[in-house]
């Protein structure tokens, strides 16, 4: 995991160096410099996003969905019933009956 982050940091550094080189060179014909710099800025944004995601554990990335698939399957009423069960302490497994 640490090597992935260091690789992403190195990639980000290379991209920003290329952007700096293009910034300081004379403009190329047919607006190529501006197009290259725009692509490099997009690449910087992508690497920043990947670096941010690299800090997350895989379980956190999966849990990041926030129950959207559950709410799609079961609906909002499911969450209302869960909240009501928590408030009345009526949820959970029923107690064993002494015979």
PDB file as gemmi writes it, atoms N, CA and C in Angstrom:
CRYST1    1.000    1.000    1.000  90.00  90.00  90.00 P 1                      
ATOM      1  N   UNK A   1       0.826  -1.193   0.000  1.00  0.00           N  
ATOM      2  CA  UNK A   1       0.000   0.000   0.000  1.00  0.00           C  
ATOM      3  C   UNK A   1       0.866   1.251   0.000  1.00  0.00           C  
ATOM      4  N   UNK A   2       1.919   1.267   0.792  1.00  0.00           N  
ATOM      5  CA  UNK A   2       2.786   2.440   0.850  1.00  0.00           C  
ATOM      6  C   UNK A   2       3.506   2.648  -0.484  1.00  0.00           C  
ATOM      7  N   UNK A   3       3.891   1.558  -1.128  1.00  0.00           N  
ATOM      8  CA  UNK A   3       4.568   1.694  -2.416  1.00  0.00           C  
ATOM      9  C   UNK A   3       3.617   2.246  -3.474  1.00  0.00           C  
ATOM     10  N   UNK A   4       2.329   1.910  -3.384  1.00  0.00           N  
ATOM     11  CA  UNK A   4       1.354   2.465  -4.320  1.00  0.00           C  
ATOM     12  C   UNK A   4       1.271   3.976  -4.155  1.00  0.00           C  
ATOM     13  N   UNK A   5       1.235   4.423  -2.896  1.00  0.00           N  
ATOM     14  CA  UNK A   5       1.161   5.855  -2.640  1.00  0.00           C  
ATOM     15  C   UNK A   5       2.408   6.575  -3.125  1.00  0.00           C  
ATOM     16  N   UNK A   6       3.572   5.960  -2.883  1.00  0.00           N  
ATOM     17  CA  UNK A   6       4.805   6.612  -3.329  1.00  0.00           C  
ATOM     18  C   UNK A   6       4.884   6.634  -4.852  1.00  0.00           C  
ATOM     19  N   UNK A   7       4.375   5.593  -5.511  1.00  0.00           N  
ATOM     20  CA  UNK A   7       4.337   5.592  -6.976  1.00  0.00           C  
ATOM     21  C   UNK A   7       3.411   6.682  -7.494  1.00  0.00           C  
ATOM     22  N   UNK A   8       2.274   6.856  -6.845  1.00  0.00           N  
ATOM     23  CA  UNK A   8       1.342   7.899  -7.259  1.00  0.00           C  
ATOM     24  C   UNK A   8       1.935   9.290  -7.027  1.00  0.00           C  
ATOM     25  N   UNK A   9       2.641   9.454  -5.910  1.00  0.00           N  
ATOM     26  CA  UNK A   9       3.298  10.741  -5.653  1.00  0.00           C  
ATOM     27  C   UNK A   9       4.357  11.025  -6.711  1.00  0.00           C  
ATOM     28  N   UNK A  10       5.114   9.993  -7.103  1.00  0.00           N  
ATOM     29  CA  UNK A  10       6.137  10.168  -8.141  1.00  0.00           C  
ATOM     30  C   UNK A  10       5.487  10.530  -9.471  1.00  0.00           C  
ATOM     31  N   UNK A  11       4.379   9.878  -9.806  1.00  0.00           N  
ATOM     32  CA  UNK A  11       3.658  10.186 -11.038  1.00  0.00           C  
ATOM     33  C   UNK A  11       3.151  11.615 -11.024  1.00  0.00           C  
ATOM     34  N   UNK A  12       2.609  12.039  -9.886  1.00  0.00           N  
ATOM     35  CA  UNK A  12       2.110  13.406  -9.752  1.00  0.00           C  
ATOM     36  C   UNK A  12       3.242  14.412  -9.935  1.00  0.00           C  
ATOM     37  N   UNK A  13       4.391  14.096  -9.383  1.00  0.00           N  
ATOM     38  CA  UNK A  13       5.549  14.975  -9.515  1.00  0.00           C  
ATOM     39  C   UNK A  13       6.001  15.086 -10.970  1.00  0.00           C  
ATOM     40  N   UNK A  14       6.021  13.965 -11.672  1.00  0.00           N  
ATOM     41  CA  UNK A  14       6.400  13.983 -13.083  1.00  0.00           C  
ATOM     42  C   UNK A  14       5.423  14.810 -13.921  1.00  0.00           C  
ATOM     43  N   UNK A  15       4.141  14.667 -13.638  1.00  0.00           N  
ATOM     44  CA  UNK A  15       3.134  15.413 -14.386  1.00  0.00           C  
ATOM     45  C   UNK A  15       3.265  16.904 -14.113  1.00  0.00           C  
ATOM     46  N   UNK A  16       3.476  17.267 -12.853  1.00  0.00           N  
ATOM     47  CA  UNK A  16       3.595  18.692 -12.545  1.00  0.00           C  
ATOM     48  C   UNK A  16       4.877  19.275 -13.132  1.00  0.00           C  
ATOM     49  N   UNK A  17       5.959  18.481 -13.197  1.00  0.00           N  
ATOM     50  CA  UNK A  17       7.186  18.951 -13.850  1.00  0.00           C  
ATOM     51  C   UNK A  17       6.956  19.194 -15.337  1.00  0.00           C  
ATOM     52  N   UNK A  18       6.236  18.305 -15.994  1.00  0.00           N  
ATOM     53  CA  UNK A  18       5.946  18.484 -17.412  1.00  0.00           C  
ATOM     54  C   UNK A  18       5.081  19.724 -17.622  1.00  0.00           C  
ATOM     55  N   UNK A  19       4.148  19.977 -16.720  1.00  0.00           N  
ATOM     56  CA  UNK A  19       3.311  21.171 -16.816  1.00  0.00           C  
ATOM     57  C   UNK A  19       4.159  22.430 -16.653  1.00  0.00           C  
ATOM     58  N   UNK A  20       5.101  22.398 -15.728  1.00  0.00           N  
ATOM     59  CA  UNK A  20       5.984  23.537 -15.520  1.00  0.00           C  
ATOM     60  C   UNK A  20       6.864  23.789 -16.741  1.00  0.00           C  
ATOM     61  N   UNK A  21       7.353  22.743 -17.361  1.00  0.00           N  
ATOM     62  CA  UNK A  21       8.178  22.888 -18.572  1.00  0.00           C  
ATOM     63  C   UNK A  21       7.365  23.533 -19.692  1.00  0.00           C  
ATOM     64  N   UNK A  22       6.127  23.068 -19.866  1.00  0.00           N  
ATOM     65  CA  UNK A  22       5.285  23.648 -20.916  1.00  0.00           C  
ATOM     66  C   UNK A  22       4.915  25.095 -20.613  1.00  0.00           C  
ATOM     67  N   UNK A  23       4.811  25.415 -19.330  1.00  0.00           N  
ATOM     68  CA  UNK A  23       4.464  26.782 -18.943  1.00  0.00           C  
ATOM     69  C   UNK A  23       5.582  27.757 -19.306  1.00  0.00           C  
ATOM     70  N   UNK A  24       6.825  27.296 -19.217  1.00  0.00           N  
ATOM     71  CA  UNK A  24       7.961  28.188 -19.430  1.00  0.00           C  
ATOM     72  C   UNK A  24       8.509  28.172 -20.855  1.00  0.00           C  
ATOM     73  N   UNK A  25       7.991  27.316 -21.719  1.00  0.00           N  
ATOM     74  CA  UNK A  25       8.473  27.271 -23.102  1.00  0.00           C  
ATOM     75  C   UNK A  25       7.615  28.161 -23.990  1.00  0.00           C  
ATOM     76  N   UNK A  26       8.135  28.553 -25.149  1.00  0.00           N  
ATOM     77  CA  UNK A  26       7.313  29.354 -26.070  1.00  0.00           C  
ATOM     78  C   UNK A  26       6.109  28.544 -26.563  1.00  0.00           C  
ATOM     79  N   UNK A  27       5.077  29.258 -26.901  1.00  0.00           N  
ATOM     80  CA  UNK A  27       3.833  28.617 -27.338  1.00  0.00           C  
ATOM     81  C   UNK A  27       4.048  27.853 -28.646  1.00  0.00           C  
ATOM     82  N   UNK A  28       3.460  26.687 -28.726  1.00  0.00           N  
ATOM     83  CA  UNK A  28       3.520  25.873 -29.941  1.00  0.00           C  
ATOM     84  C   UNK A  28       2.401  26.296 -30.888  1.00  0.00           C  
ATOM     85  N   UNK A  29       2.558  26.044 -32.178  1.00  0.00           N  
ATOM     86  CA  UNK A  29       1.492  26.423 -33.121  1.00  0.00           C  
ATOM     87  C   UNK A  29       0.223  25.599 -32.908  1.00  0.00           C  
ATOM     88  N   UNK A  30      -0.860  26.131 -33.421  1.00  0.00           N  
ATOM     89  CA  UNK A  30      -2.180  25.489 -33.381  1.00  0.00           C  
ATOM     90  C   UNK A  30      -2.660  25.214 -31.963  1.00  0.00           C  
ATOM     91  N   UNK A  31      -2.272  26.060 -31.034  1.00  0.00           N  
ATOM     92  CA  UNK A  31      -2.749  25.994 -29.640  1.00  0.00           C  
ATOM     93  C   UNK A  31      -2.424  24.662 -28.967  1.00  0.00           C  
ATOM     94  N   UNK A  32      -1.325  24.044 -29.339  1.00  0.00           N  
ATOM     95  CA  UNK A  32      -0.962  22.739 -28.775  1.00  0.00           C  
ATOM     96  C   UNK A  32      -0.510  22.857 -27.323  1.00  0.00           C  
ATOM     97  N   UNK A  33       0.129  23.953 -26.977  1.00  0.00           N  
ATOM     98  CA  UNK A  33       0.606  24.126 -25.599  1.00  0.00           C  
ATOM     99  C   UNK A  33      -0.568  24.159 -24.633  1.00  0.00           C  
ATOM    100  N   UNK A  34      -1.578  24.932 -24.956  1.00  0.00           N  
ATOM    101  CA  UNK A  34      -2.749  25.031 -24.080  1.00  0.00           C  
ATOM    102  C   UNK A  34      -3.458  23.690 -23.961  1.00  0.00           C  
ATOM    103  N   UNK A  35      -3.542  22.961 -25.056  1.00  0.00           N  
ATOM    104  CA  UNK A  35      -4.204  21.652 -25.015  1.00  0.00           C  
ATOM    105  C   UNK A  35      -3.406  20.677 -24.149  1.00  0.00           C  
ATOM    106  N   UNK A  36      -2.084  20.705 -24.299  1.00  0.00           N  
ATOM    107  CA  UNK A  36      -1.249  19.824 -23.467  1.00  0.00           C  
ATOM    108  C   UNK A  36      -1.368  20.173 -21.995  1.00  0.00           C  
ATOM    109  N   UNK A  37      -1.364  21.465 -21.687  1.00  0.00           N  
ATOM    110  CA  UNK A  37      -1.465  21.880 -20.282  1.00  0.00           C  
ATOM    111  C   UNK A  37      -2.822  21.519 -19.696  1.00  0.00           C  
ATOM    112  N   UNK A  38      -3.859  21.601 -20.502  1.00  0.00           N  
ATOM    113  CA  UNK A  38      -5.193  21.206 -20.034  1.00  0.00           C  
ATOM    114  C   UNK A  38      -5.225  19.709 -19.723  1.00  0.00           C  
ATOM    115  N   UNK A  39      -4.616  18.903 -20.591  1.00  0.00           N  
ATOM    116  CA  UNK A  39      -4.547  17.457 -20.342  1.00  0.00           C  
ATOM    117  C   UNK A  39      -3.721  17.151 -19.102  1.00  0.00           C  
ATOM    118  N   UNK A  40      -2.648  17.889 -18.900  1.00  0.00           N  
ATOM    119  CA  UNK A  40      -1.815  17.670 -17.718  1.00  0.00           C  
ATOM    120  C   UNK A  40      -2.553  18.059 -16.440  1.00  0.00           C  
ATOM    121  N   UNK A  41      -3.350  19.117 -16.498  1.00  0.00           N  
ATOM    122  CA  UNK A  41      -4.142  19.496 -15.316  1.00  0.00           C  
ATOM    123  C   UNK A  41      -5.172  18.417 -14.989  1.00  0.00           C  
ATOM    124  N   UNK A  42      -5.772  17.825 -16.026  1.00  0.00           N  
ATOM    125  CA  UNK A  42      -6.722  16.727 -15.795  1.00  0.00           C  
ATOM    126  C   UNK A  42      -5.999  15.522 -15.186  1.00  0.00           C  
ATOM    127  N   UNK A  43      -4.788  15.247 -15.675  1.00  0.00           N  
ATOM    128  CA  UNK A  43      -4.009  14.136 -15.119  1.00  0.00           C  
ATOM    129  C   UNK A  43      -3.637  14.406 -13.667  1.00  0.00           C  
ATOM    130  N   UNK A  44      -3.325  15.657 -13.335  1.00  0.00           N  
ATOM    131  CA  UNK A  44      -3.038  16.009 -11.939  1.00  0.00           C  
ATOM    132  C   UNK A  44      -4.254  15.798 -11.052  1.00  0.00           C  
ATOM    133  N   UNK A  45      -5.414  16.181 -11.547  1.00  0.00           N  
ATOM    134  CA  UNK A  45      -6.641  15.987 -10.771  1.00  0.00           C  
ATOM    135  C   UNK A  45      -6.916  14.503 -10.546  1.00  0.00           C  
ATOM    136  N   UNK A  46      -6.682  13.696 -11.569  1.00  0.00           N  
ATOM    137  CA  UNK A  46      -6.892  12.252 -11.423  1.00  0.00           C  
ATOM    138  C   UNK A  46      -5.913  11.638 -10.421  1.00  0.00           C  
ATOM    139  N   UNK A  47      -4.649  12.046 -10.481  1.00  0.00           N  
ATOM    140  CA  UNK A  47      -3.685  11.488  -9.523  1.00  0.00           C  
ATOM    141  C   UNK A  47      -3.984  11.948  -8.107  1.00  0.00           C  
ATOM    142  N   UNK A  48      -4.444  13.196  -7.951  1.00  0.00           N  
ATOM    143  CA  UNK A  48      -4.839  13.650  -6.616  1.00  0.00           C  
ATOM    144  C   UNK A  48      -5.991  12.818  -6.067  1.00  0.00           C  
ATOM    145  N   UNK A  49      -6.958  12.505  -6.938  1.00  0.00           N  
ATOM    146  CA  UNK A  49      -8.092  11.679  -6.527  1.00  0.00           C  
ATOM    147  C   UNK A  49      -7.630  10.267  -6.164  1.00  0.00           C  
ATOM    148  N   UNK A  50      -6.732   9.713  -6.963  1.00  0.00           N  
ATOM    149  CA  UNK A  50      -6.207   8.374  -6.659  1.00  0.00           C  
ATOM    150  C   UNK A  50      -5.417   8.363  -5.350  1.00  0.00           C  
ATOM    151  N   UNK A  51      -4.674   9.434  -5.094  1.00  0.00           N  
ATOM    152  CA  UNK A  51      -3.938   9.527  -3.827  1.00  0.00           C  
ATOM    153  C   UNK A  51      -4.902   9.596  -2.645  1.00  0.00           C  
ATOM    154  N   UNK A  52      -6.001  10.318  -2.829  1.00  0.00           N  
ATOM    155  CA  UNK A  52      -6.994  10.415  -1.759  1.00  0.00           C  
ATOM    156  C   UNK A  52      -7.639   9.056  -1.497  1.00  0.00           C  
ATOM    157  N   UNK A  53      -7.913   8.315  -2.579  1.00  0.00           N  
ATOM    158  CA  UNK A  53      -8.532   6.997  -2.437  1.00  0.00           C  
ATOM    159  C   UNK A  53      -7.549   5.967  -1.904  1.00  0.00           C  
ATOM    160  N   UNK A  54      -6.250   6.162  -2.135  1.00  0.00           N  
ATOM    161  CA  UNK A  54      -5.250   5.211  -1.665  1.00  0.00           C  
ATOM    162  C   UNK A  54      -5.149   5.225  -0.144  1.00  0.00           C  
ATOM    163  N   UNK A  55      -5.586   6.317   0.474  1.00  0.00           N  
ATOM    164  CA  UNK A  55      -5.560   6.397   1.938  1.00  0.00           C  
ATOM    165  C   UNK A  55      -6.652   5.531   2.557  1.00  0.00           C  
ATOM    166  N   UNK A  56      -7.710   5.265   1.792  1.00  0.00           N  
ATOM    167  CA  UNK A  56      -8.820   4.459   2.291  1.00  0.00           C  
ATOM    168  C   UNK A  56      -8.484   2.983   2.266  1.00  0.00           C  
ATOM    169  N   UNK A  57      -8.972   2.261   3.258  1.00  0.00           N  
ATOM    170  CA  UNK A  57      -8.845   0.807   3.233  1.00  0.00           C  
ATOM    171  C   UNK A  57      -9.876   0.257   2.253  1.00  0.00           C  
ATOM    172  N   UNK A  58      -9.677  -0.950   1.738  1.00  0.00           N  
ATOM    173  CA  UNK A  58     -10.677  -1.512   0.811  1.00  0.00           C  
ATOM    174  C   UNK A  58     -12.062  -1.626   1.429  1.00  0.00           C  
ATOM    175  N   UNK A  59     -12.135  -1.958   2.716  1.00  0.00           N  
ATOM    176  CA  UNK A  59     -13.442  -2.067   3.372  1.00  0.00           C  
ATOM    177  C   UNK A  59     -14.128  -0.707   3.439  1.00  0.00           C  
ATOM    178  N   UNK A  60     -13.344   0.335   3.681  1.00  0.00           N  
ATOM    179  CA  UNK A  60     -13.929   1.678   3.729  1.00  0.00           C  
ATOM    180  C   UNK A  60     -14.412   2.097   2.352  1.00  0.00           C  
ATOM    181  N   UNK A  61     -13.690   1.701   1.317  1.00  0.00           N  
ATOM    182  CA  UNK A  61     -14.117   2.037  -0.040  1.00  0.00           C  
ATOM    183  C   UNK A  61     -15.426   1.329  -0.384  1.00  0.00           C  
ATOM    184  N   UNK A  62     -15.576   0.082   0.054  1.00  0.00           N  
ATOM    185  CA  UNK A  62     -16.830  -0.637  -0.201  1.00  0.00           C  
ATOM    186  C   UNK A  62     -17.975  -0.053   0.618  1.00  0.00           C  
ATOM    187  N   UNK A  63     -17.699   0.305   1.860  1.00  0.00           N  
ATOM    188  CA  UNK A  63     -18.730   0.872   2.717  1.00  0.00           C  
ATOM    189  C   UNK A  63     -19.080   2.300   2.369  1.00  0.00           C  
ATOM    190  N   UNK A  64     -18.312   2.905   1.493  1.00  0.00           N  
ATOM    191  CA  UNK A  64     -18.520   4.291   1.108  1.00  0.00           C  
ATOM    192  C   UNK A  64     -19.832   4.476   0.352  1.00  0.00           C  
ATOM    193  N   UNK A  65     -20.376   3.388  -0.150  1.00  0.00           N  
ATOM    194  CA  UNK A  65     -21.630   3.475  -0.900  1.00  0.00           C  
ATOM    195  C   UNK A  65     -22.767   3.942  -0.002  1.00  0.00           C  
ATOM    196  N   UNK A  66     -22.682   3.687   1.292  1.00  0.00           N  
ATOM    197  CA  UNK A  66     -23.651   4.225   2.230  1.00  0.00           C  
ATOM    198  C   UNK A  66     -25.012   3.573   2.196  1.00  0.00           C  
ATOM    199  N   UNK A  67     -25.117   2.343   1.813  1.00  0.00           N  
ATOM    200  CA  UNK A  67     -26.395   1.644   1.838  1.00  0.00           C  
ATOM    201  C   UNK A  67     -27.303   1.971   0.665  1.00  0.00           C  
ATOM    202  N   UNK A  68     -26.739   2.467  -0.420  1.00  0.00           N  
ATOM    203  CA  UNK A  68     -27.597   2.833  -1.545  1.00  0.00           C  
ATOM    204  C   UNK A  68     -28.243   1.613  -2.176  1.00  0.00           C  
ATOM    205  N   UNK A  69     -27.498   0.508  -2.269  1.00  0.00           N  
ATOM    206  CA  UNK A  69     -28.104  -0.688  -2.866  1.00  0.00           C  
ATOM    207  C   UNK A  69     -29.142  -1.285  -1.924  1.00  0.00           C  
ATOM    208  N   UNK A  70     -28.910  -1.206  -0.622  1.00  0.00           N  
ATOM    209  CA  UNK A  70     -29.902  -1.697   0.346  1.00  0.00           C  
ATOM    210  C   UNK A  70     -31.167  -0.867   0.264  1.00  0.00           C  
ATOM    211  N   UNK A  71     -31.027   0.450   0.185  1.00  0.00           N  
ATOM    212  CA  UNK A  71     -32.227   1.286   0.117  1.00  0.00           C  
ATOM    213  C   UNK A  71     -32.971   1.079  -1.197  1.00  0.00           C  
ATOM    214  N   UNK A  72     -32.237   0.770  -2.262  1.00  0.00           N  
ATOM    215  CA  UNK A  72     -32.906   0.486  -3.534  1.00  0.00           C  
ATOM    216  C   UNK A  72     -33.716  -0.799  -3.436  1.00  0.00           C  
ATOM    217  N   UNK A  73     -33.135  -1.814  -2.762  1.00  0.00           N  
ATOM    218  CA  UNK A  73     -33.824  -3.108  -2.672  1.00  0.00           C  
ATOM    219  C   UNK A  73     -34.983  -3.067  -1.687  1.00  0.00           C  
ATOM    220  N   UNK A  74     -34.750  -2.479  -0.497  1.00  0.00           N  
ATOM    221  CA  UNK A  74     -35.730  -2.590   0.578  1.00  0.00           C  
ATOM    222  C   UNK A  74     -36.583  -1.349   0.773  1.00  0.00           C  
ATOM    223  N   UNK A  75     -36.139  -0.219   0.286  1.00  0.00           N  
ATOM    224  CA  UNK A  75     -36.928   1.002   0.386  1.00  0.00           C  
ATOM    225  C   UNK A  75     -36.713   1.744   1.699  1.00  0.00           C  
ATOM    226  N   UNK A  76     -37.294   2.931   1.778  1.00  0.00           N  
ATOM    227  CA  UNK A  76     -37.124   3.797   2.946  1.00  0.00           C  
ATOM    228  C   UNK A  76     -37.852   3.231   4.165  1.00  0.00           C  
ATOM    229  N   UNK A  77     -38.901   2.461   3.940  1.00  0.00           N  
ATOM    230  CA  UNK A  77     -39.659   1.891   5.053  1.00  0.00           C  
ATOM    231  C   UNK A  77     -38.793   0.959   5.900  1.00  0.00           C  
ATOM    232  N   UNK A  78     -37.861   0.279   5.270  1.00  0.00           N  
ATOM    233  CA  UNK A  78     -36.944  -0.612   5.984  1.00  0.00           C  
ATOM    234  C   UNK A  78     -36.168   0.164   7.043  1.00  0.00           C  
ATOM    235  N   UNK A  79     -35.666   1.340   6.682  1.00  0.00           N  
ATOM    236  CA  UNK A  79     -34.904   2.146   7.632  1.00  0.00           C  
ATOM    237  C   UNK A  79     -35.802   2.713   8.729  1.00  0.00           C  
ATOM    238  N   UNK A  80     -37.047   3.040   8.390  1.00  0.00           N  
ATOM    239  CA  UNK A  80     -37.985   3.518   9.409  1.00  0.00           C  
ATOM    240  C   UNK A  80     -38.250   2.438  10.454  1.00  0.00           C  
ATOM    241  N   UNK A  81     -38.446   1.184   9.985  1.00  0.00           N  
ATOM    242  CA  UNK A  81     -38.687   0.083  10.920  1.00  0.00           C  
ATOM    243  C   UNK A  81     -37.462  -0.180  11.791  1.00  0.00           C  
ATOM    244  N   UNK A  82     -36.270  -0.079  11.196  1.00  0.00           N  
ATOM    245  CA  UNK A  82     -35.042  -0.280  11.982  1.00  0.00           C  
ATOM    246  C   UNK A  82     -34.904   0.781  13.062  1.00  0.00           C  
ATOM    247  N   UNK A  83     -35.185   2.036  12.720  1.00  0.00           N  
ATOM    248  CA  UNK A  83     -35.090   3.117  13.694  1.00  0.00           C  
ATOM    249  C   UNK A  83     -36.112   2.940  14.804  1.00  0.00           C  
ATOM    250  N   UNK A  84     -37.322   2.526  14.457  1.00  0.00           N  
ATOM    251  CA  UNK A  84     -38.355   2.302  15.463  1.00  0.00           C  
ATOM    252  C   UNK A  84     -37.969   1.163  16.382  1.00  0.00           C  
ATOM    253  N   UNK A  85     -37.366   0.114  15.851  1.00  0.00           N  
ATOM    254  CA  UNK A  85     -36.939  -1.013  16.689  1.00  0.00           C  
ATOM    255  C   UNK A  85     -35.830  -0.597  17.639  1.00  0.00           C  
ATOM    256  N   UNK A  86     -34.969   0.287  17.210  1.00  0.00           N  
ATOM    257  CA  UNK A  86     -33.902   0.750  18.096  1.00  0.00           C  
ATOM    258  C   UNK A  86     -34.465   1.598  19.218  1.00  0.00           C  
ATOM    259  N   UNK A  87     -35.475   2.402  18.918  1.00  0.00           N  
ATOM    260  CA  UNK A  87     -36.031   3.295  19.930  1.00  0.00           C  
ATOM    261  C   UNK A  87     -36.807   2.523  20.993  1.00  0.00           C  
ATOM    262  N   UNK A  88     -37.517   1.469  20.589  1.00  0.00           N  
ATOM    263  CA  UNK A  88     -38.312   0.721  21.551  1.00  0.00           C  
ATOM    264  C   UNK A  88     -37.574  -0.491  22.087  1.00  0.00           C  
ATOM    265  N   UNK A  89     -36.358  -0.698  21.610  1.00  0.00           N  
ATOM    266  CA  UNK A  89     -35.562  -1.870  21.970  1.00  0.00           C  
ATOM    267  C   UNK A  89     -36.324  -3.158  21.644  1.00  0.00           C  
ATOM    268  N   UNK A  90     -37.117  -3.089  20.591  1.00  0.00           N  
ATOM    269  CA  UNK A  90     -37.908  -4.244  20.199  1.00  0.00           C  
ATOM    270  C   UNK A  90     -37.253  -5.081  19.124  1.00  0.00           C  
ATOM    271  N   UNK A  91     -36.098  -4.676  18.673  1.00  0.00           N  
ATOM    272  CA  UNK A  91     -35.452  -5.399  17.612  1.00  0.00           C  
ATOM    273  C   UNK A  91     -34.619  -6.561  18.144  1.00  0.00           C  
ATOM    274  N   UNK A  92     -34.074  -7.321  17.261  1.00  0.00           N  
ATOM    275  CA  UNK A  92     -33.201  -8.417  17.658  1.00  0.00           C  
ATOM    276  C   UNK A  92     -33.915  -9.746  17.730  1.00  0.00           C  
ATOM    277  N   UNK A  93     -33.216 -10.718  18.255  1.00  0.00           N  
ATOM    278  CA  UNK A  93     -33.746 -12.076  18.339  1.00  0.00           C  
ATOM    279  C   UNK A  93     -34.672 -12.204  19.556  1.00  0.00           C  
ATOM    280  N   UNK A  94     -35.780 -12.901  19.398  1.00  0.00           N  
ATOM    281  CA  UNK A  94     -36.691 -13.061  20.551  1.00  0.00           C  
ATOM    282  C   UNK A  94     -36.017 -13.865  21.671  1.00  0.00           C  
ATOM    283  N   UNK A  95     -36.426 -13.595  22.903  1.00  0.00           N  
ATOM    284  CA  UNK A  95     -35.874 -14.316  24.058  1.00  0.00           C  
ATOM    285  C   UNK A  95     -36.368 -15.745  24.066  1.00  0.00           C  
ATOM    286  N   UNK A  96     -35.529 -16.612  24.660  1.00  0.00           N  
ATOM    287  CA  UNK A  96     -35.919 -18.019  24.771  1.00  0.00           C  
ATOM    288  C   UNK A  96     -37.036 -18.156  25.800  1.00  0.00           C  
ATOM    289  N   UNK A  97     -37.958 -19.061  25.502  1.00  0.00           N  
ATOM    290  CA  UNK A  97     -39.058 -19.334  26.408  1.00  0.00           C  
ATOM    291  C   UNK A  97     -38.684 -20.513  27.304  1.00  0.00           C  
ATOM    292  N   UNK A  98     -38.857 -20.357  28.606  1.00  0.00           N  
ATOM    293  CA  UNK A  98     -38.569 -21.464  29.529  1.00  0.00           C  
ATOM    294  C   UNK A  98     -39.724 -22.459  29.443  1.00  0.00           C  
ATOM    295  N   UNK A  99     -39.402 -23.703  29.153  1.00  0.00           N  
ATOM    296  CA  UNK A  99     -40.436 -24.733  29.044  1.00  0.00           C  
ATOM    297  C   UNK A  99     -40.657 -25.483  30.310  1.00  0.00           C  
TER     298      UNK A  99                                                      
END                                                                             
